[in-house]
Amino acid sequence: MTQGITYRPPRPEELADCALVWHASVNDYMARLGHPLPPPVLEPAMRLGEHLLATDPGHFRVALKSAPGGRRERIVGFGIGLQREHVWFLSQLYVLPEEQHRGIGRALLSLVLPSAPEAGADGAADDMADGTKIARRPGVLATCTDSAQPISNALYGKLGIVARLPVFNLVGRPSSPSVLPTLPEGIEAIALEPPELVSHRNPAAPGKAELRQTIDAIDRDVLGYAHQSDHDFLRVQGRTGFLYRTSTGEPLGYGYSSQVGRFGPVALLDETLMAPVIGHLMRSIEPRGATSVWVPGANDRAMVAMLRAGLRIEGFPAMFCWTRPFAAFERYMPASLALL
Ligand SMILES: CC(C)(COP(=O)(O)OP(=O)(O)OC[C@H]1O[C@@H](n2cnc3c(N)ncnc32)[C@H](O)[C@@H]1OP(=O)(O)O)[C@@H](O)C(=O)NCCC(=O)NCCS
């Protein structure tokens, strides 16, 4: 551990300081590349910090540097790991520019991710929160990096968390949404939130527990793990979701969008529905401004649909990194790069 630096969980009132470290560390290298960040909007980062502090309190650490003369110590870095079933995802790792290259990032990483996630691959079954049993799977370490950032890619790469898949940020107001197909006949979209209201409006709609089990099953098939707590968080943050199913009730996937323009996550059991589902989400939820969506390179159907609808690629691609494959990214679009 680096001299003069201590590590501990954050206090809730320190989440704004963490968001400022995030902004300073990213702006430092982006400004050098000629793409300085706009002034920080701390609110979304703080809400995500609150959520992850609630779901993964043991895997959120701040690095503090003591100040001379008895002045208050200050946060110079932080890291957040989250565990969803067998997958450990590094959500965030940031160190202030003037404190980088001293081992703080590496130390934080060792505190928020396990060193041996493979443990558990012994063929036993795990009891899931919803009561189902699934075969125990080898643990996975994963994260998302910026392709313009050699330090993070090197730091994680040494642990086997190697960059393997580009993720593109597509942004804009769709100029030609009419090119996107409508949902095929016989496929219905059921609003996900709030389930009680949905059941009230449509007696044929699934109940809350049934809906959760359906979403979990879709997530395990597409993303590799269930993550209801993240769905709940996204809905509270204003994302509106739909379950897609056949007229006989067979689930086909789900998708979210929002009026503030944040699009995703989208998870489909049948990838041929990608363009019609994107079309349905764009027509059902009209954002007040631009739409912003993260599209994995493997999801060619989403990429083609979004580009043809008129969105444009913004900035450098990000990269998904993992120790071993865990998700079918050709059928998935994440909510963000910090919370899949
Ligand atoms: C990424 C970041 C958190 C790392 O923190 P840090 O305190 O600077 O990192 P450390 O000093 O602990 O370790 C950096 C490692 O990368 C290595 N490294 C740096 N540049 C490298 C390069 N071009 N090629 C190979 N290795 C490189 C260093 O040698 C060091 O490895 P070592 O410990 O084995 O010697 C920090 O640089 C940062 O905040 N960057 C900006 C924001 C960012 O990109 N965050 C990651 C989001 S996914």
PDBQT file of the ligand as one rigid body, heavy atoms in Angstrom, charges set to zero:
ROOT
HETATM    1  C1  LIG A 401      -6.502   4.109 -14.147  1.00  0.00    +0.000 C 
HETATM    2  C2  LIG A 401      -6.101   4.713 -12.809  1.00  0.00    +0.000 C 
HETATM    3  C3  LIG A 401      -7.236   4.547 -11.821  1.00  0.00    +0.000 C 
HETATM    4  C4  LIG A 401      -4.849   3.954 -12.291  1.00  0.00    +0.000 C 
HETATM    5  O1  LIG A 401      -4.484   4.497 -11.037  1.00  0.00    +0.000 OA
HETATM    6  P1  LIG A 401      -2.935   4.737 -10.670  1.00  0.00    +0.000 P 
HETATM    7  O2  LIG A 401      -2.877   5.021  -9.227  1.00  0.00    +0.000 OA
HETATM    8  O3  LIG A 401      -2.364   5.715 -11.614  1.00  0.00    +0.000 OA
HETATM    9  O4  LIG A 401      -2.347   3.276 -11.029  1.00  0.00    +0.000 OA
HETATM   10  P2  LIG A 401      -1.125   2.500 -10.388  1.00  0.00    +0.000 P 
HETATM   11  O5  LIG A 401       0.002   3.448 -10.204  1.00  0.00    +0.000 OA
HETATM   12  O6  LIG A 401      -1.563   1.739  -9.188  1.00  0.00    +0.000 OA
HETATM   13  O7  LIG A 401      -0.825   1.391 -11.507  1.00  0.00    +0.000 OA
HETATM   14  C5  LIG A 401      -0.701   1.699 -12.857  1.00  0.00    +0.000 C 
HETATM   15  C6  LIG A 401      -0.093   0.484 -13.540  1.00  0.00    +0.000 C 
HETATM   16  O8  LIG A 401      -0.218   0.648 -14.964  1.00  0.00    +0.000 OA
HETATM   17  C7  LIG A 401       1.070   0.471 -15.554  1.00  0.00    +0.000 C 
HETATM   18  N1  LIG A 401       1.075   1.238 -16.780  1.00  0.00    +0.000 N 
HETATM   19  C8  LIG A 401       0.843   2.556 -16.938  1.00  0.00    +0.000 A 
HETATM   20  N2  LIG A 401       0.899   2.864 -18.250  1.00  0.00    +0.000 NA
HETATM   21  C9  LIG A 401       1.163   1.726 -18.910  1.00  0.00    +0.000 A 
HETATM   22  C10 LIG A 401       1.343   1.405 -20.286  1.00  0.00    +0.000 A 
HETATM   23  N3  LIG A 401       1.244   2.328 -21.249  1.00  0.00    +0.000 N 
HETATM   24  N4  LIG A 401       1.566   0.104 -20.607  1.00  0.00    +0.000 NA
HETATM   25  C11 LIG A 401       1.685  -0.841 -19.658  1.00  0.00    +0.000 A 
HETATM   26  N5  LIG A 401       1.538  -0.586 -18.334  1.00  0.00    +0.000 NA
HETATM   27  C12 LIG A 401       1.292   0.683 -17.973  1.00  0.00    +0.000 A 
HETATM   28  C13 LIG A 401       2.010   0.960 -14.489  1.00  0.00    +0.000 C 
HETATM   29  O9  LIG A 401       3.318   0.488 -14.717  1.00  0.00    +0.000 OA
HETATM   30  C14 LIG A 401       1.387   0.361 -13.240  1.00  0.00    +0.000 C 
HETATM   31  O10 LIG A 401       1.641  -1.028 -13.163  1.00  0.00    +0.000 OA
HETATM   32  P3  LIG A 401       2.590  -1.643 -11.997  1.00  0.00    +0.000 P 
HETATM   33  O11 LIG A 401       1.889  -1.338 -10.694  1.00  0.00    +0.000 OA
HETATM   34  O12 LIG A 401       2.636  -3.110 -12.290  1.00  0.00    +0.000 OA
HETATM   35  O13 LIG A 401       3.885  -0.938 -12.147  1.00  0.00    +0.000 OA
HETATM   36  C15 LIG A 401      -5.737   6.213 -12.948  1.00  0.00    +0.000 C 
HETATM   37  O14 LIG A 401      -4.671   6.334 -13.867  1.00  0.00    +0.000 OA
HETATM   38  C16 LIG A 401      -6.890   7.074 -13.428  1.00  0.00    +0.000 C 
HETATM   39  O15 LIG A 401      -7.676   7.542 -12.625  1.00  0.00    +0.000 OA
HETATM   40  N6  LIG A 401      -6.957   7.298 -14.744  1.00  0.00    +0.000 N 
HETATM   41  C17 LIG A 401      -7.976   8.155 -15.322  1.00  0.00    +0.000 C 
HETATM   42  C18 LIG A 401      -9.361   7.602 -15.191  1.00  0.00    +0.000 C 
HETATM   43  C19 LIG A 401      -9.519   6.187 -15.708  1.00  0.00    +0.000 C 
HETATM   44  O16 LIG A 401      -9.245   5.902 -16.873  1.00  0.00    +0.000 OA
HETATM   45  N7  LIG A 401     -10.001   5.292 -14.850  1.00  0.00    +0.000 N 
HETATM   46  C20 LIG A 401     -10.275   3.952 -15.207  1.00  0.00    +0.000 C 
HETATM   47  C21 LIG A 401     -11.687   3.819 -15.625  1.00  0.00    +0.000 C 
HETATM   48  S1  LIG A 401     -11.984   2.191 -16.189  1.00  0.00    +0.000 SA
ENDROOT
TORSDOF 0
